[in-house]
Amino acid sequence: MEAPLPPRESARWVAGRSRDVRVDPAGVRRAAELLLPAASAWRVQHWKELHALNPRGADEAALAWVFVVDSLNFSFWAEREERRCEVRHGGAVHTGYWALCAAVNRALDRGIPVTSASYYATVTLDEVRDIFRSDTAVPMPLLEERHRILNETGKILLEKFGGSFLNCVQKSEKSAQKLMRLVVENFPSYRDEAQFEGKRISFYKRAQILVADTWSVLEGKGDGCFEDISSITMFADYRLPQILVYLGALKYSDDLLKRLHRGEMLSNGERQEVEIRGCSIWCVELIRDCLLELLEKRGEKPQGEVNSVLLDYYLWDYARDHRDDMRGIPFHRTRCIYY
Ligand SMILES: Nc1nc2c(c(CN[C@H]3C=C[C@H](O)[C@@H]3O)cn2[C@@H]2O[C@H](COP(=O)(O)O)[C@@H](O)[C@H]2O)c(=O)[nH]1
């Protein structure tokens, strides 16, 4: 089968043919102007400084943490917001993606080597249920899939990379694109692809966030000094589209809004789901371009990098912090292992 279009080209292809989702140029500009004051301060170090659950180190163990977390970094949304999985750790209650991170850290604190491939290659379903157990009556979604992915991913990491994700990173020779390709070619659960208007396309959300988190945990240095990190696009999850609609940069048709407000599930790969994901990626690319243009016009040099990775991280954190303001904006509900 022919190789799919890479994520950025896939996003352009979808955005140019989308019927129920569109990027709003004026909204893109307004979003860039809103983000501009923060943008010049974005730095790769924020990944650790802003998030206590992320590893402090930049060694093989920290990379092992990133790899196992991003292999499971999908589908945390609850059927009903008020009844959801929660994990208490370090004196705080964590939900969604952070519940996954808290559960991994809770296991490590209990002496369970959950980031070691030789452990999770043969971990049992019962052990997975215990490691990711919720402190409410609502379990983390898709636990059976998470178990299957841990076994599959652990076995491949042992067979092909000596059980160490650091080996995989070093094979990428400081290229973000090469690391993304290595991950997608070797680990099936990362193959986030679709068919749209006669073309095979890709979003590779977990492979791209894995590259981004690798760059972040290594603080952009040494093996993580990816000279092409700016070629990585935003990660097409279910939160970024919601914030982009909230900011007015993305618009949904009445028909799609009605489906979402009814809480209807969208299946992975159906037309409107692909349009939401593709247009979101394209929208963030345009906001990034607009930010660079505005900085240029003001003759400002950003302290760090203004790229789609740091823009995505900022928008995702912003969505977390403005959850209540965004109540009226639905997010699309797809249950799958890709995001
Ligand atoms: N586009 C994008 N999607 C992201 C992330 C992250 C975690 N990254 C953070 C960690 C360190 C960095 O500083 C980032 O702040 C998780 N997700 C996705 O969100 C969804 C979970 O949402 P909720 O149910 O509300 O927890 C789910 O699809 C998950 O895969 C991101 O950064 N960008």
The ligand as a Gaussian input file, in Angstrom:
#p B3LYP/6-31G(d) Opt

LIG

0 1
 N       -3.058000      18.270000      21.431000
 C       -2.643000      17.786000      22.611000
 N       -3.297000      16.723000      23.126000
 C       -2.856000      16.263000      24.317000
 C       -1.788000      16.809000      25.020000
 C       -1.649000      16.025000      26.199000
 C       -0.665000      16.144000      27.303000
 N        0.458000      16.999000      27.044000
 C        0.780000      17.857000      28.135000
 C        1.844000      17.292000      28.954000
 C        2.907000      18.105000      28.955000
 C        2.732000      19.197000      28.023000
 O        3.098000      20.417000      28.565000
 C        1.273000      19.188000      27.692000
 O        0.612000      20.164000      28.436000
 C       -2.648000      15.054000      26.173000
 N       -3.339000      15.230000      25.043000
 C       -4.555000      14.558000      24.593000
 O       -5.646000      15.264000      25.196000
 C       -6.695000      14.328000      25.488000
 C       -6.833000      14.264000      26.989000
 O       -7.461000      15.456000      27.426000
 P       -8.185000      15.438000      28.870000
 O       -9.321000      14.386000      28.759000
 O       -8.667000      16.855000      29.041000
 O       -7.126000      15.014000      29.883000
 C       -6.233000      12.986000      24.931000
 O       -6.614000      12.873000      23.576000
 C       -4.718000      13.128000      25.018000
 O       -4.057000      12.268000      24.121000
 C       -1.115000      17.934000      24.462000
 O       -0.153000      18.519000      24.989000
 N       -1.587000      18.372000      23.258000

